[in-house]
Amino acid sequence: MLFFIYTLLLLIQLHTKAEKPFCQMMGNPNYPLISKDGDVTIGALFPIRSIETLPSFEFTQRPQLLSCSSVNLRDFRMAQTMIFAIEEINKSKHLLPNVYIGYRIYDTCGSRLSSMSATMALMNGQEFAAEDRCNGHSPIHAIIGETESSATVILSRTTGPFKIPVISHSATCECLSNRKNYPSFFRTIASDYHQSRALAYIVKHFGWSWVGAVNSDNDYGNNGMAIFLNTAQEEGICVEYSEKFYRTEPEKLRKVVDTIKKSTAKVIVAFLTSFEMENLLEQLSIENITGLQIIGVEAWITAKSLITPNSFHVLGGSLGFAVRKINIEGFSDYVIKSFWETAFPCSRTMINSSQYASSCNIYQDLLLLKNYNEDVPEQRYSSNVYKAVYAVAHSLHNLLKCKEKEGCENDLKIQPQQVVEALKRVNFTVKMGDRVWFDSTGATVAQYEVVNWQKDSDGLIQFTPVGYYDASLPPDQRFVLNTENIIWTGGQLEKPRSVCSESCPPGTRKAAQKGRPVCCYDCIPCAEGEISNETDSNNCKQCPGEYWSNAEKNNCVLKAVEFLSFTEVMGIVLVFFSLFGVGLTALVAILFYRKKDTPIVKANNSELSFLLLFSLTLCFLCSLTFIGRPTEWSCMLRHTAFGITFVLCISCVLGKTIVVLMAFKATLPGNDVMKWFGPAQQRLSVLTFTLIQVLICVLWLTISPPFPHKNMKYYKENIILECSLGSTIGFSAVLGYIGLLAVLCFILAFLARTLPDNFNEAKFITFSMLIFCAVWITFIPSYVSSPGKFTVAVEIFAILASSFGLLFCIFAPKCYIILLKPEQNTKQHMMGKVPSKSY
């Protein structure tokens, strides 16, 4: 029972304590570097000093606070800008007219440890009396900072659960655009998404396809480089190496320098903070690595800390994106007068010595800047701090329902999460003319200057603007560069080249080198019939059917049309022999006409002899139709003329052969066979045989006549203009019919060769038919296998050879007797009644 009562009393006591919890701060309070009380308070974190000194950790006494040294002028100016903007607003009658804004500015020393300590101090306040209780309300309404992305990530993750708005002036990491992870984060600078892509665009713009990449091994560098590498791949840019290091990693830095020294890329994209860039610059100067075109980012491209006596040898001609330089009216005078009189702690009466040090020792290094303002026109981030302060002020103005004459409702309690929602809706214009609003990711529109490291006439390094990038403009107007104003690395006026392989000229194509990036390739000449008419072509294009590539393989030209012409040597030779055959035949005809009454001419039907000479003339002439450009009419004429004239010729020879046989048969007693094959029957037989061929040709021309055809299969580079047969059966029928008559004539002549006579014409007809058949049997394989115009030449050769064979074999012996042996040109000799001479 007693145990139960004791337990009950203990639970009641614990419940009473839980209802009224006391707030007790552990350790020494962390006071702001500069502060002022107000109705609402804005906190800020700036690395005003850059070197942190850690206290002794002996665990024998409570650790002392961290100490910082080495003033970072840029961030000190940001703190001054914040105070300047707050004092402007406090004096304004239009913005928060009866509300006084206070501020608490902490120095983070560029240290994660100091940054976390300052963040907790901002969120908790400074001191609590013994009776104070935790009310759950934040003593500040917004925080401006941090400068670096990694520190801002820590800050935003810490304040996020309490929904305290954080507005950064220079944290550009794309990772902070994630509203799920950072719902209360805003920034008055653009995300690195735009800068990283713009870096790839500037590399592509200058035709650099082979680059190196170095980034800081933190959120800022890793996220920014990842976006650049993806965009570079999309744009066809090859990255030879991608290295990273952090300021406290000298071993990795040496590896980076060794990689740069060994590489062939002449352009380096340096996505570094100013701290890492200082380290890299120092090592590059020691190793005397120069001649590299460095492309930088806003974090270091305009950093005055990088200007040293030797830095221009390495960074001279560097290009990069910088935050726009905007002049804040009145600020230059403020930093050398009003700030030190009204805001600087060591220059005013100290109200509470517990809040401030008893002496001004911690401010001595800042006091050295009291009369210095030459750097103010060059400050680029100050305007972002200015906009951040005004963004908070406009949010509070809307939340407090401020009116110009009536003022604001001061009795309203503003929670930080209300400021977050109000910031999403702000849209105003600052006095410099810039409109301020936040997109869905909490960032402002991307606007950069492209600056170039140059030396002026006095030898001083200047960050000269040579272009701009403005994401608010249409895509084709966002990126502008004045190339003629750029000074390149080493003070050169000519743009450096950085490629793994030289461009492939027209007429070649790129062939990737095995195991290397796509920008490393060999230039392979296009194959015959293919062209590439542009530089760096990936593939060669096939020329259309009637076109062929020129010698340079960069243009398709019409293929040369090939046919047997009258002007070429082969055509001239064939024409000569054709006309020679005509002339020779004409001479024989003239000779026979003059000796028409002699026995040797009258023998074996002189009429058939003259008809044979006429047909041979036509045979010689028909070969001319095969020469020249084939047309529709010439194609039909050449084959039909050839077929008909040769049938006429063979018909005459066949008639003469039959006459020889009939003549000897008629000498037999009681045989009157000659009356059945007299001159009329001979003429009729020739006509009949010829008409059959004419009928075959008519059918051929009617059903499927020959036609001009462009043969592009045999020669790829030439067009063979030839006569297509139309119907192979028709052509075979014509040749077959000629062959049939020739074989029949040969058989009959062969049978008549042994008949007794001093001049047995059958022997010569047999020999002529033997030559004729041999020529045309040889013609078939030669015709099939001969290419192009040689096919036509073979056919003409066969016509001429067979024609000359008939002419010489049949008429040469007779001409020999007529001209050289006239004594044998008698009837008695022809009949074989002249006695032979004895020797």
CORQUIVEN-V555292 format. One record per residue. N is the residue number from 0. RES is the residue in three letters. PSI is psi in degrees with one decimal (999 if undefined). Layout:
N;RES;PSI
N;RES;PSI
This chain:
0;MET;-44.8
1;LEU;-38.3
2;PHE;-39.2
3;PHE;-44.5
4;ILE;-40.4
5;TYR;-44.0
6;THR;-41.4
7;LEU;-43.8
8;LEU;-37.5
9;LEU;-41.8
10;LEU;-38.4
11;ILE;-42.0
12;GLN;-43.7
13;LEU;-38.2
14;HIS;-37.9
15;THR;-41.5
16;LYS;-36.2
17;ALA;-29.1
18;GLU;-31.0
19;LYS;75.1
20;PRO;142.0
21;PHE;142.6
22;CYS;125.3
23;GLN;123.1
24;MET;133.4
25;MET;132.2
26;GLY;-175.4
27;ASN;142.6
28;PRO;150.0
29;ASN;109.7
30;TYR;148.2
31;PRO;157.2
32;LEU;-42.8
33;ILE;135.3
34;SER;163.8
35;LYS;137.5
36;ASP;158.0
37;GLY;177.8
38;ASP;-38.6
39;VAL;154.3
40;THR;136.0
41;ILE;126.7
42;GLY;163.3
43;ALA;145.4
44;LEU;117.0
45;PHE;139.1
46;PRO;73.5
47;ILE;-31.0
48;ARG;154.8
49;SER;-9.2
50;ILE;126.1
51;GLU;135.8
52;THR;119.7
53;LEU;143.7
54;PRO;175.0
55;SER;132.2
56;PHE;76.2
57;GLU;-9.5
58;PHE;27.4
59;THR;-15.3
60;GLN;168.7
61;ARG;130.5
62;PRO;142.4
63;GLN;164.4
64;LEU;153.4
65;LEU;146.9
66;SER;147.4
67;CYS;154.6
68;SER;177.0
69;SER;93.7
70;VAL;133.2
71;ASN;99.2
72;LEU;-39.7
73;ARG;-44.9
74;ASP;-26.4
75;PHE;-38.2
76;ARG;-33.0
77;MET;-40.6
78;ALA;-41.9
79;GLN;-38.6
80;THR;-41.4
81;MET;-45.8
82;ILE;-41.1
83;PHE;-45.2
84;ALA;-40.5
85;ILE;-42.9
86;GLU;-34.8
87;GLU;-44.7
88;ILE;-40.7
89;ASN;-27.3
90;LYS;-11.3
91;SER;142.6
92;LYS;-5.4
93;HIS;-32.3
94;LEU;119.2
95;LEU;61.1
96;PRO;-37.3
97;ASN;25.4
98;VAL;130.9
99;TYR;125.5
100;ILE;128.6
101;GLY;173.1
102;TYR;154.3
103;ARG;113.6
104;ILE;120.9
105;TYR;146.0
106;ASP;118.0
107;THR;-6.1
108;CYS;16.2
109;GLY;21.2
110;SER;138.2
111;ARG;-36.1
112;LEU;-47.7
113;SER;-36.4
114;SER;-43.8
115;MET;-40.1
116;SER;-43.7
117;ALA;-36.7
118;THR;-46.3
119;MET;-37.0
120;ALA;-40.4
121;LEU;-42.0
122;MET;-31.5
123;ASN;-20.3
124;GLY;-167.6
125;GLN;-54.4
126;GLU;155.6
127;PHE;138.0
128;ALA;165.0
129;ALA;-31.4
130;GLU;-2.7
131;ASP;145.2
132;ARG;154.5
133;CYS;122.1
134;ASN;-5.1
135;GLY;2.5
136;HIS;140.7
137;SER;137.6
138;PRO;-10.9
139;ILE;158.0
140;HIS;-14.7
141;ALA;156.4
142;ILE;131.9
143;ILE;122.9
144;GLY;-179.0
145;GLU;-173.1
146;THR;-44.1
147;GLU;152.9
148;SER;-44.0
149;SER;-43.3
150;ALA;-35.8
151;THR;-35.0
152;VAL;-45.2
153;ILE;-45.2
154;LEU;-46.1
155;SER;-36.6
156;ARG;-33.4
157;THR;-43.6
158;THR;-16.4
159;GLY;-48.2
160;PRO;-23.8
161;PHE;1.6
162;LYS;36.9
163;ILE;123.3
164;PRO;134.9
165;VAL;126.2
166;ILE;112.1
167;SER;146.7
168;HIS;-14.1
169;SER;2.4
170;ALA;112.1
171;THR;1.1
172;CYS;130.9
173;GLU;-24.1
174;CYS;-27.2
175;LEU;-4.9
176;SER;-7.7
177;ASN;103.7
178;ARG;-19.7
179;LYS;-41.5
180;ASN;-30.1
181;TYR;69.2
182;PRO;-20.3
183;SER;21.6
184;PHE;138.2
185;PHE;163.5
186;ARG;145.3
187;THR;28.4
188;ILE;156.7
189;ALA;156.5
190;SER;154.1
191;ASP;-9.6
192;TYR;-43.8
193;HIS;-43.5
194;GLN;-41.7
195;SER;-42.6
196;ARG;-38.5
197;ALA;-31.9
198;LEU;-43.2
199;ALA;-37.0
200;TYR;-38.9
201;ILE;-36.4
202;VAL;-44.1
203;LYS;-37.5
204;HIS;-38.1
205;PHE;5.8
206;GLY;21.3
207;TRP;112.6
208;SER;2.9
209;TRP;101.0
210;VAL;160.5
211;GLY;160.5
212;ALA;134.2
213;VAL;134.9
214;ASN;159.2
215;SER;138.8
216;ASP;66.6
217;ASN;-176.3
218;ASP;-42.3
219;TYR;-53.2
220;GLY;-42.1
221;ASN;-45.2
222;ASN;-42.3
223;GLY;-42.1
224;MET;-36.0
225;ALA;-42.2
226;ILE;-41.1
227;PHE;-45.1
228;LEU;-40.1
229;ASN;-44.0
230;THR;-38.8
231;ALA;-40.3
232;GLN;-40.7
233;GLU;-34.6
234;GLU;4.2
235;GLY;24.6
236;ILE;133.2
237;CYS;136.6
238;VAL;114.8
239;GLU;-40.5
240;TYR;154.0
241;SER;106.8
242;GLU;156.3
243;LYS;154.7
244;PHE;162.4
245;TYR;159.2
246;ARG;-22.4
247;THR;18.3
248;GLU;79.6
249;PRO;-31.2
250;GLU;-44.6
251;LYS;-35.8
252;LEU;-42.9
253;ARG;-36.9
254;LYS;-40.4
255;VAL;-45.3
256;VAL;-40.6
257;ASP;-39.6
258;THR;-42.9
259;ILE;-40.7
260;LYS;-37.5
261;LYS;-15.6
262;SER;162.4
263;THR;-10.3
264;ALA;135.0
265;LYS;1.1
266;VAL;133.4
267;ILE;128.3
268;VAL;114.5
269;ALA;97.5
270;PHE;74.2
271;LEU;154.7
272;THR;169.6
273;SER;-28.8
274;PHE;-49.2
275;GLU;-33.7
276;MET;-36.5
277;GLU;-42.6
278;ASN;-45.3
279;LEU;-41.9
280;LEU;-40.9
281;GLU;-45.4
282;GLN;-38.1
283;LEU;-36.5
284;SER;-40.5
285;ILE;-42.9
286;GLU;-4.0
287;ASN;44.7
288;ILE;108.6
289;THR;-179.6
290;GLY;13.0
291;LEU;133.8
292;GLN;109.9
293;ILE;131.8
294;ILE;121.3
295;GLY;177.0
296;VAL;172.5
297;GLU;-21.0
298;ALA;-27.6
299;TRP;-13.9
300;ILE;-26.0
301;THR;21.4
302;ALA;119.1
303;LYS;-25.5
304;SER;-18.5
305;LEU;-9.7
306;ILE;106.5
307;THR;169.4
308;PRO;-30.0
309;ASN;-4.2
310;SER;-29.5
311;PHE;-25.4
312;HIS;-30.0
313;VAL;-45.3
314;LEU;-3.5
315;GLY;130.7
316;GLY;0.7
317;SER;146.1
318;LEU;148.6
319;GLY;171.0
320;PHE;134.0
321;ALA;152.0
322;VAL;140.0
323;ARG;140.5
324;LYS;116.0
325;ILE;128.0
326;ASN;128.2
327;ILE;115.6
328;GLU;127.8
329;GLY;-11.1
330;PHE;-36.9
331;SER;-40.2
332;ASP;-33.0
333;TYR;-39.0
334;VAL;-14.9
335;ILE;-1.3
336;LYS;-75.9
337;SER;-38.3
338;PHE;-45.2
339;TRP;-24.5
340;GLU;-33.3
341;THR;-27.8
342;ALA;-26.1
343;PHE;126.9
344;PRO;-35.9
345;CYS;-3.8
346;SER;6.3
347;ARG;169.9
348;THR;125.7
349;MET;118.2
350;ILE;-45.4
351;ASN;109.2
352;SER;-19.1
353;SER;-21.4
354;GLN;-26.5
355;TYR;154.6
356;ALA;154.5
357;SER;-14.8
358;SER;175.2
359;CYS;22.0
360;ASN;-40.0
361;ILE;-10.3
362;TYR;2.4
363;GLN;-41.5
364;ASP;-28.0
365;LEU;-32.8
366;LEU;-23.2
367;LEU;-18.8
368;LEU;7.8
369;LYS;-40.0
370;ASN;19.5
371;TYR;125.5
372;ASN;16.1
373;GLU;-23.9
374;ASP;-14.6
375;VAL;-43.7
376;PRO;-21.5
377;GLU;-7.4
378;GLN;129.0
379;ARG;-23.2
380;TYR;-10.9
381;SER;-38.4
382;SER;-29.3
383;ASN;-39.4
384;VAL;-41.5
385;TYR;-46.6
386;LYS;-36.5
387;ALA;-42.9
388;VAL;-44.8
389;TYR;-32.0
390;ALA;-43.0
391;VAL;-42.6
392;ALA;-43.7
393;HIS;-35.5
394;SER;-47.0
395;LEU;-37.8
396;HIS;-42.1
397;ASN;-39.8
398;LEU;-36.5
399;LEU;4.1
400;LYS;48.6
401;CYS;141.5
402;LYS;146.4
403;GLU;-42.7
404;LYS;-34.4
405;GLU;-17.5
406;GLY;-160.4
407;CYS;157.9
408;GLU;92.5
409;ASN;-18.0
410;ASP;-8.0
411;LEU;133.7
412;LYS;116.1
413;ILE;125.0
414;GLN;149.7
415;PRO;-36.9
416;GLN;-26.0
417;GLN;-35.7
418;VAL;-37.5
419;VAL;-49.1
420;GLU;-36.9
421;ALA;-35.3
422;LEU;-32.1
423;LYS;-20.6
424;ARG;-1.5
425;VAL;145.0
426;ASN;102.4
427;PHE;172.1
428;THR;127.1
429;VAL;171.2
430;LYS;-18.9
431;MET;-8.3
432;GLY;-4.2
433;ASP;139.1
434;ARG;136.0
435;VAL;124.1
436;TRP;159.2
437;PHE;134.4
438;ASP;-170.7
439;SER;-18.9
440;THR;-0.7
441;GLY;10.5
442;ALA;167.4
443;THR;173.3
444;VAL;145.7
445;ALA;119.9
446;GLN;117.3
447;TYR;152.5
448;GLU;143.0
449;VAL;117.4
450;VAL;155.3
451;ASN;129.9
452;TRP;113.4
453;GLN;164.1
454;LYS;136.6
455;ASP;-174.6
456;SER;-22.4
457;ASP;2.3
458;GLY;10.0
459;LEU;142.9
460;ILE;130.3
461;GLN;146.3
462;PHE;91.0
463;THR;124.7
464;PRO;130.8
465;VAL;11.8
466;GLY;-173.5
467;TYR;162.8
468;TYR;123.0
469;ASP;106.7
470;ALA;-11.7
471;SER;-12.5
472;LEU;165.1
473;PRO;152.9
474;PRO;-36.8
475;ASP;-3.5
476;GLN;1.5
477;ARG;-36.8
478;PHE;117.0
479;VAL;132.0
480;LEU;136.0
481;ASN;85.5
482;THR;-33.1
483;GLU;-16.3
484;ASN;-0.6
485;ILE;134.4
486;ILE;125.8
487;TRP;177.0
488;THR;139.8
489;GLY;13.5
490;GLY;15.9
491;GLN;149.7
492;LEU;-12.5
493;GLU;133.0
494;LYS;132.6
495;PRO;156.0
496;ARG;140.1
497;SER;91.8
498;VAL;149.8
499;CYS;-39.6
500;SER;143.0
501;GLU;156.0
502;SER;142.2
503;CYS;123.3
504;PRO;165.8
505;PRO;142.8
506;GLY;-4.1
507;THR;168.3
508;ARG;159.5
509;LYS;135.1
510;ALA;116.2
511;ALA;141.7
512;GLN;131.0
513;LYS;130.3
514;GLY;7.1
515;ARG;163.8
516;PRO;163.8
517;VAL;-19.4
518;CYS;-8.9
519;CYS;115.8
520;TYR;165.3
521;ASP;153.2
522;CYS;113.3
523;ILE;126.4
524;PRO;145.2
525;CYS;149.7
526;ALA;164.8
527;GLU;134.4
528;GLY;1.4
529;GLU;152.3
530;ILE;160.0
531;SER;121.1
532;ASN;20.7
533;GLU;160.4
534;THR;144.3
535;ASP;46.9
536;SER;135.6
537;ASN;-28.4
538;ASN;152.2
539;CYS;142.9
540;LYS;138.9
541;GLN;133.7
542;CYS;148.8
543;PRO;168.3
544;GLY;-47.0
545;GLU;10.3
546;TYR;158.7
547;TRP;156.1
548;SER;145.3
549;ASN;-177.7
550;ALA;-33.1
551;GLU;-7.4
552;LYS;29.7
553;ASN;5.6
554;ASN;144.1
555;CYS;126.5
556;VAL;156.7
557;LEU;136.3
558;LYS;147.1
559;ALA;130.0
560;VAL;123.9
561;GLU;125.3
562;PHE;162.8
563;LEU;111.6
564;SER;165.0
565;PHE;-17.4
566;THR;-16.5
567;GLU;164.0
568;VAL;-46.4
569;MET;-41.7
570;GLY;-40.6
571;ILE;-41.8
572;VAL;-44.6
573;LEU;-38.0
574;VAL;-41.0
575;PHE;-49.9
576;PHE;-32.1
577;SER;-48.5
578;LEU;-34.0
579;PHE;-42.0
580;GLY;-40.1
581;VAL;-46.0
582;GLY;-42.4
583;LEU;-41.1
584;THR;-39.3
585;ALA;-39.9
586;LEU;-41.0
587;VAL;-41.2
588;ALA;-41.9
589;ILE;-43.2
590;LEU;-44.5
591;PHE;-34.6
592;TYR;-37.7
593;ARG;-28.0
594;LYS;30.9
595;LYS;-20.9
596;ASP;-0.7
597;THR;154.9
598;PRO;-38.7
599;ILE;-28.3
600;VAL;-40.7
601;LYS;-25.7
602;ALA;144.3
603;ASN;40.7
604;ASN;92.1
605;SER;-27.6
606;GLU;-41.6
607;LEU;-32.1
608;SER;-44.9
609;PHE;-37.9
610;LEU;-36.3
611;LEU;-42.1
612;LEU;-38.4
613;PHE;-45.0
614;SER;-36.6
615;LEU;-38.3
616;THR;-44.1
617;LEU;-36.5
618;CYS;-45.0
619;PHE;-40.8
620;LEU;-33.4
621;CYS;-22.4
622;SER;-24.8
623;LEU;-26.0
624;THR;-15.8
625;PHE;-10.1
626;ILE;142.6
627;GLY;172.9
628;ARG;123.6
629;PRO;134.1
630;THR;175.3
631;GLU;-41.6
632;TRP;-40.4
633;SER;-33.8
634;CYS;-42.0
635;MET;-36.0
636;LEU;-43.5
637;ARG;-41.7
638;HIS;-37.9
639;THR;-40.3
640;ALA;-42.9
641;PHE;-47.5
642;GLY;-42.8
643;ILE;-44.2
644;THR;-38.9
645;PHE;-36.0
646;VAL;-39.1
647;LEU;-43.5
648;CYS;-50.2
649;ILE;-33.9
650;SER;-40.0
651;CYS;-44.0
652;VAL;-41.2
653;LEU;-40.3
654;GLY;-44.1
655;LYS;-38.3
656;THR;-44.2
657;ILE;-37.3
658;VAL;-41.2
659;VAL;-47.1
660;LEU;-44.1
661;MET;-35.5
662;ALA;-40.8
663;PHE;-30.6
664;LYS;-33.8
665;ALA;-19.4
666;THR;-14.4
667;LEU;143.1
668;PRO;133.3
669;GLY;10.1
670;ASN;114.6
671;ASP;41.1
672;VAL;-25.8
673;MET;-23.9
674;LYS;-19.9
675;TRP;-8.5
676;PHE;56.3
677;GLY;-170.0
678;PRO;-38.2
679;ALA;-43.9
680;GLN;-33.4
681;GLN;-46.0
682;ARG;-39.8
683;LEU;-39.4
684;SER;-42.8
685;VAL;-44.4
686;LEU;-41.2
687;THR;-49.6
688;PHE;-38.8
689;THR;-40.9
690;LEU;-32.6
691;ILE;-43.4
692;GLN;-39.0
693;VAL;-42.1
694;LEU;-42.0
695;ILE;-44.1
696;CYS;-39.6
697;VAL;-44.4
698;LEU;-41.1
699;TRP;-49.0
700;LEU;-27.4
701;THR;-44.7
702;ILE;-54.5
703;SER;83.3
704;PRO;159.4
705;PRO;152.1
706;PHE;157.0
707;PRO;139.5
708;HIS;135.6
709;LYS;106.7
710;ASN;110.9
711;MET;11.7
712;LYS;-36.8
713;TYR;-50.8
714;TYR;126.3
715;LYS;-31.4
716;GLU;-10.6
717;ASN;156.2
718;ILE;121.5
719;ILE;112.0
720;LEU;111.7
721;GLU;170.7
722;CYS;115.6
723;SER;141.9
724;LEU;-19.0
725;GLY;-73.5
726;SER;115.4
727;THR;-33.0
728;ILE;-41.6
729;GLY;-46.1
730;PHE;-39.0
731;SER;-35.9
732;ALA;-41.5
733;VAL;-50.1
734;LEU;-39.9
735;GLY;-38.0
736;TYR;-41.4
737;ILE;-44.1
738;GLY;-38.9
739;LEU;-46.6
740;LEU;-39.4
741;ALA;-41.7
742;VAL;-42.7
743;LEU;-43.7
744;CYS;-41.5
745;PHE;-43.5
746;ILE;-45.6
747;LEU;-43.4
748;ALA;-36.5
749;PHE;-37.8
750;LEU;-29.6
751;ALA;1.3
752;ARG;-26.0
753;THR;3.7
754;LEU;140.3
755;PRO;128.0
756;ASP;147.4
757;ASN;-26.5
758;PHE;78.6
759;ASN;104.2
760;GLU;-20.2
761;ALA;-33.2
762;LYS;-43.9
763;PHE;-35.5
764;ILE;-39.7
765;THR;-46.5
766;PHE;-40.1
767;SER;-40.2
768;MET;-33.5
769;LEU;-44.4
770;ILE;-44.7
771;PHE;-49.8
772;CYS;-40.4
773;ALA;-42.7
774;VAL;-47.0
775;TRP;-25.3
776;ILE;-39.6
777;THR;-30.1
778;PHE;-38.9
779;ILE;-55.8
780;PRO;-35.2
781;SER;-38.6
782;TYR;-41.9
783;VAL;-37.0
784;SER;-12.9
785;SER;134.9
786;PRO;145.2
787;GLY;-132.0
788;LYS;-16.1
789;PHE;-23.9
790;THR;-45.9
791;VAL;-40.2
792;ALA;-38.8
793;VAL;-41.4
794;GLU;-41.9
795;ILE;-40.8
796;PHE;-42.2
797;ALA;-41.6
798;ILE;-48.1
799;LEU;-42.1
800;ALA;-46.0
801;SER;-35.5
802;SER;-46.2
803;PHE;-35.5
804;GLY;-46.5
805;LEU;-43.6
806;LEU;-48.7
807;PHE;-43.0
808;CYS;-36.3
809;ILE;-40.8
810;PHE;-21.3
811;ALA;-44.8
812;PRO;-40.9
813;LYS;-43.0
814;CYS;-36.1
815;TYR;-45.3
816;ILE;-43.1
817;ILE;-43.4
818;LEU;-38.3
819;LEU;-23.2
820;LYS;61.4
821;PRO;-22.1
822;GLU;-20.1
823;GLN;-6.9
824;ASN;59.3
825;THR;161.0
826;LYS;-38.4
827;GLN;-43.3
828;HIS;-37.9
829;MET;-31.8
830;MET;-4.8
831;GLY;23.9
832;LYS;1.6
833;VAL;126.0
834;PRO;145.1
835;SER;146.4
836;LYS;143.2
837;SER;141.4
838;TYR;999
